[in-house]
Amino acid sequence: MTSKITELTLGAATLDDVAALSRLEASYYHDDGYPAPLFYQALHQWPDLLQVARVESDPSSLLAGYCLGAPGQEPQQLWLMSLLVDQTQRGMGLGKRLLQHWLQHVTQRGYRSIWLSVAPANEAAIKLYQACGFVIQSTEKDYLGIGEDRHVMRYDAPAKD
């Protein structure tokens, strides 16, 4: 693990971030990343559910990562659609800080049950999610299509005082 990031700004994405979000997706997912129109739509439908991270000490990194959520079918249910950190910023605690920020942000807005799916082979992500309180609920075969199995994980927000 390299040095920990200290100069981090976490907050809501803006329309000005869409190009950087799309580049980040394409750098990791190549042909399967979320396209710019999805980010525009998310910002119009759920502006509070798209949070970004910026590393202030790295001017070349306008956007270091993001979390995107979408409401579920049940009241107070939310799905974490994507958590992605720029490859140059991994291993420094940014993903954990971003996820913790996002969870605090969405639970303050009333979401109590947060769900996600993750590839069983993505051990680093599973470890991160578990460290932040997510628990594997099931493993679903062909969840995203043939051969695309996923663990379905759940986080229950702490009870309000």
C-alpha positions as CSV (number, residue, x, y, z in Angstrom):
1,M,0.0,0.0,0.0
2,T,1.3,3.4,-0.9
3,S,0.8,6.6,1.1
4,K,-2.6,7.5,2.4
5,I,-4.5,10.3,0.7
6,T,-5.1,13.2,3.0
7,E,-6.1,16.1,0.7
8,L,-9.4,14.6,-0.5
9,T,-12.6,16.5,-1.4
10,L,-15.8,14.5,-1.3
11,G,-19.1,15.8,-2.6
12,A,-21.9,15.8,-5.2
13,A,-21.0,15.4,-8.8
14,T,-22.0,18.2,-11.3
15,L,-22.7,18.2,-15.0
16,D,-19.1,19.5,-15.5
17,D,-17.9,16.1,-14.1
18,V,-19.7,14.0,-16.8
19,A,-16.8,13.8,-19.3
20,A,-14.4,12.8,-16.5
21,L,-16.8,10.2,-15.2
22,S,-17.1,8.7,-18.7
23,R,-13.3,8.6,-19.1
24,L,-12.9,6.9,-15.7
25,E,-15.5,4.3,-16.7
26,A,-13.8,3.7,-20.1
27,S,-10.4,3.4,-18.5
28,Y,-11.6,0.5,-16.4
29,Y,-14.5,-1.1,-18.2
30,H,-13.5,-0.3,-21.8
31,D,-16.5,-1.4,-23.9
32,D,-18.9,-2.0,-20.9
33,G,-18.6,1.2,-19.0
34,Y,-21.4,3.5,-18.3
35,P,-21.8,6.1,-21.1
36,A,-22.0,9.8,-20.6
37,P,-25.8,9.9,-21.1
38,L,-26.3,7.6,-18.1
39,F,-24.4,10.1,-15.9
40,Y,-26.4,13.0,-17.2
41,Q,-29.6,11.1,-16.5
42,A,-28.4,10.1,-13.0
43,L,-27.6,13.8,-12.2
44,H,-31.1,14.8,-13.3
45,Q,-33.0,12.0,-11.5
46,W,-30.9,11.4,-8.4
47,P,-28.4,14.3,-8.0
48,D,-27.7,13.4,-4.3
49,L,-26.8,9.8,-5.2
50,L,-23.8,10.5,-7.4
51,Q,-20.8,11.5,-5.2
52,V,-17.3,12.1,-6.4
53,A,-13.8,12.2,-4.9
54,R,-11.1,14.6,-5.9
55,V,-7.4,14.5,-4.7
56,E,-6.5,18.2,-4.2
57,S,-2.7,17.5,-4.3
58,D,-2.9,15.9,-7.7
59,P,-3.9,18.6,-10.3
60,S,-3.9,16.0,-13.1
61,S,-6.6,14.0,-11.3
62,L,-9.7,16.1,-11.7
63,L,-11.7,13.2,-10.6
64,A,-10.3,10.3,-8.5
65,G,-13.4,8.2,-8.0
66,Y,-17.2,8.1,-7.7
67,C,-20.1,6.3,-6.1
68,L,-23.5,6.1,-7.9
69,G,-26.7,4.9,-6.3
70,A,-30.2,4.3,-7.6
71,P,-33.4,3.9,-5.5
72,G,-34.7,0.3,-5.1
73,Q,-38.3,-0.9,-5.3
74,E,-38.8,-0.9,-1.6
75,P,-39.2,2.3,0.5
76,Q,-35.8,3.4,2.0
77,Q,-34.0,0.9,-0.3
78,L,-31.0,2.0,-2.4
79,W,-28.7,0.2,-4.7
80,L,-25.0,1.0,-5.1
81,M,-24.7,0.8,-8.8
82,S,-21.0,1.6,-9.0
83,L,-18.0,2.5,-6.9
84,L,-14.9,3.2,-9.0
85,V,-11.6,4.6,-8.1
86,D,-9.0,5.7,-10.7
87,Q,-6.3,3.1,-11.0
88,T,-3.6,5.7,-10.2
89,Q,-5.3,6.4,-6.8
90,R,-5.9,2.8,-5.6
91,G,-4.3,1.3,-2.5
92,M,-4.3,4.6,-0.6
93,G,-7.6,4.4,1.3
94,L,-9.6,6.5,-1.2
95,G,-12.2,3.9,-2.0
96,K,-13.0,3.3,1.7
97,R,-13.2,7.0,2.5
98,L,-15.5,7.5,-0.6
99,L,-17.7,4.6,0.3
100,Q,-18.0,5.7,4.0
101,H,-18.8,9.3,2.9
102,W,-21.5,8.0,0.4
103,L,-23.1,5.7,3.0
104,Q,-23.3,8.5,5.5
105,H,-24.7,10.8,2.9
106,V,-27.4,8.5,1.7
107,T,-28.4,7.3,5.2
108,Q,-28.8,10.9,6.2
109,R,-31.3,11.2,3.3
110,G,-33.4,8.3,4.8
111,Y,-32.1,5.2,3.0
112,R,-31.8,2.4,5.4
113,S,-31.2,-0.7,3.3
114,I,-28.3,-0.4,0.8
115,W,-27.7,-3.3,-1.7
116,L,-25.0,-4.0,-4.3
117,S,-23.8,-6.8,-6.5
118,V,-20.1,-7.7,-6.9
119,A,-18.2,-10.4,-8.9
120,P,-17.2,-13.2,-6.5
121,A,-13.6,-13.0,-7.9
122,N,-13.3,-9.3,-7.0
123,E,-11.8,-10.0,-3.6
124,A,-10.5,-6.5,-3.0
125,A,-14.0,-5.0,-3.5
126,I,-15.7,-7.7,-1.3
127,K,-13.2,-7.0,1.5
128,L,-13.8,-3.2,1.2
129,Y,-17.6,-3.7,1.3
130,Q,-17.4,-6.0,4.3
131,A,-15.1,-3.5,6.1
132,C,-17.8,-0.9,5.6
133,G,-20.6,-3.2,7.0
134,F,-21.9,-5.0,3.9
135,V,-22.8,-8.7,4.3
136,I,-23.2,-11.2,1.5
137,Q,-26.9,-12.2,1.3
138,S,-26.6,-14.6,-1.7
139,T,-24.6,-15.6,-4.7
140,E,-26.6,-15.4,-7.9
141,K,-25.6,-17.4,-11.0
142,D,-25.7,-15.5,-14.3
143,Y,-26.8,-12.3,-12.5
144,L,-25.5,-10.0,-15.3
145,G,-25.8,-12.6,-18.1
146,I,-24.3,-16.0,-18.8
147,G,-21.1,-16.5,-16.7
148,E,-21.6,-13.2,-14.9
149,D,-22.2,-14.5,-11.4
150,R,-22.5,-12.0,-8.5
151,H,-22.6,-11.9,-4.8
152,V,-25.5,-9.8,-3.6
153,M,-24.6,-7.8,-0.5
154,R,-26.6,-5.7,1.9
155,Y,-25.8,-2.9,4.3
156,D,-28.3,-1.9,7.0
157,A,-28.0,1.6,8.3
158,P,-27.7,2.0,12.0
159,A,-30.9,2.9,13.8
160,K,-31.6,6.6,14.2
161,D,-31.3,7.9,17.8
